[in-house]
Amino acid sequence: MNDILKDVSMAHRIVVKVGTSTLTYEHGTMNLKLIDRLSMVLSDLRNQGKEIILVSSGAQGIALGKLGLAEKPKDTKGKQAIAAVGQCELMYLYDKMFSGYNNTVAQVLLTREDIAIPRRKRNIQNTVTTLIEMGIIPVVNENDTVSYDEIEIGDNDNLSAVVADLVDADLLVLFSDIDGLYDDDPHKNKNAKLLPTVYDIDEVRDVAGGAGTSRGTGGMVTKLEAAERATNAGIHMIIANGNNVDSLYDILDGKPVGTLFVSKNFDKEEE
Ligand code: GLU
């Protein structure tokens, strides 16, 4: 195990982000097997004494399935309305699944404004920290119901990095529908290679393609933005495949998983 993987394996406060494409099947119905496994693994890590914060997308995606809609509404009020439906469903399910593993979750909904205004930011930090200290797993999402273009963070990749920074996490794990960052688009080039470790985001910016799926909002671009924010804040970040959430155990065993973006503080810490 090299020094960086060892440092990652010692992470105590961990933010885990799951995207809509991981949580739902193609038509917006929920991937119950995956959500159950995620609840089990996170509960187990919590039982081991780790501090866990879950950033979960899926409100709007799940609402599509629940309401039988083929695609997200284009207008803001339509998106806000379906998010209100889906968020309720999402938390109902997390509450039920985590309770089954004897763990408690709490809903935290944020917008950019909440982070930008110092008094609100302090309150959020206090609340989330208190929840963690109480042994509760906060489940964070954007407050889509009140959010609109000017005040939204916009995607949960960036939101998860904001949250990791806010709570001074040691590690951020973004579960995606891909194994990590490749040196070329793996959907188009079968010889594309997974990049195991990234120290300098500027060196990989060109290889990150654009869009994600129609159900989520993130792609590699937003993941690199998140990596930049996290690593600048002294937090390691990993992109890993959400189809195997058990890889969290491997990460905490110091094994290489997905793509690791190394914290900018790493060298300083080592000296
Ligand atoms: N907040 C959105 C939702 O729950 C997801 C945003 C994202 O996927 O990045 O539907």
Residues whose N, C-alpha, C, O or C-beta is under 5 A from the ligand:
A	BS01	LIG	T20 S56 S57 G58 A59 Q60 G61 N141 E142 D144 G154 D155 N156 D157 G216 T217 G218
